[in-house]
């Protein structure tokens, strides 16, 4: 899948509104998981592309230095974040803030 196709799929998934029902919560968890997977795939695909060509015959590729692999959330961490969010009870925005903070903590 091309980077552009992945970005289009990501945009479509991010556009879908969240649902509050139990079935919706399961679907939302899968949607968030798909968004995370697409973000990782896009990042990896973009890192694999050359950033410059050098040399007289343009035959040498120069790529950025390798980055650390992305560390996602375990099932237990996902459940902990969900439980913390339920206690807060402050809408989906606070849930995403909790997720973002945990991912930043694990990946910096």
VENZI-V839071 format. One record per backbone hydrogen bond with DSSP energy under -0.5 kcal/mol. CO is the residue of the C=O (numbers start at 1). NH is the residue of the N-H. E is the energy in kcal/mol with one decimal. If there is no record, write none. Layout:
co=CO nh=NH e=E
co=CO nh=NH e=E
This chain:
co=2 nh=6 e=-2.3
co=3 nh=7 e=-2.5
co=4 nh=8 e=-2.1
co=5 nh=9 e=-2.3
co=6 nh=10 e=-2.6
co=7 nh=11 e=-2.4
co=8 nh=12 e=-2.1
co=9 nh=13 e=-2.3
co=10 nh=14 e=-2.5
co=11 nh=15 e=-1.3
co=12 nh=16 e=-1.1
co=21 nh=25 e=-2.5
co=22 nh=26 e=-1.8
co=23 nh=27 e=-2.3
co=24 nh=28 e=-3.0
co=25 nh=29 e=-2.2
co=26 nh=30 e=-1.9
co=27 nh=31 e=-2.3
co=28 nh=32 e=-2.8
co=29 nh=33 e=-2.2
co=30 nh=34 e=-2.5
co=31 nh=35 e=-2.5
co=32 nh=36 e=-2.4
co=33 nh=37 e=-2.4
co=34 nh=38 e=-2.6
co=35 nh=39 e=-2.5
co=36 nh=40 e=-2.2
co=37 nh=41 e=-2.5
co=38 nh=42 e=-2.8
co=39 nh=43 e=-2.3
co=40 nh=44 e=-2.5
co=41 nh=45 e=-2.5
co=42 nh=46 e=-2.6
co=43 nh=47 e=-2.0
co=44 nh=48 e=-1.4
co=45 nh=49 e=-0.7
co=46 nh=49 e=-0.5
co=52 nh=62 e=-1.9
co=54 nh=60 e=-1.3
co=55 nh=58 e=-0.9
co=59 nh=61 e=-0.5
co=60 nh=54 e=-1.9
co=62 nh=51 e=-1.7
co=62 nh=52 e=-1.0
co=70 nh=72 e=-0.6
co=74 nh=78 e=-2.5
co=75 nh=79 e=-2.3
co=76 nh=80 e=-2.5
co=77 nh=81 e=-2.5
co=78 nh=82 e=-2.3
co=79 nh=83 e=-2.9
co=80 nh=84 e=-2.4
co=81 nh=85 e=-2.4
co=82 nh=86 e=-2.4
co=83 nh=87 e=-1.8
co=84 nh=88 e=-1.7
co=85 nh=89 e=-3.1
co=91 nh=94 e=-0.7
co=91 nh=95 e=-0.9
co=92 nh=96 e=-2.3
co=93 nh=97 e=-1.8
co=94 nh=98 e=-2.1
co=95 nh=99 e=-2.2
co=96 nh=100 e=-2.8
co=97 nh=101 e=-2.4
co=98 nh=102 e=-2.1
co=99 nh=103 e=-2.6
co=100 nh=104 e=-2.5
co=101 nh=105 e=-2.1
co=102 nh=106 e=-2.0
co=103 nh=107 e=-1.5
co=104 nh=108 e=-0.6
co=105 nh=108 e=-0.5
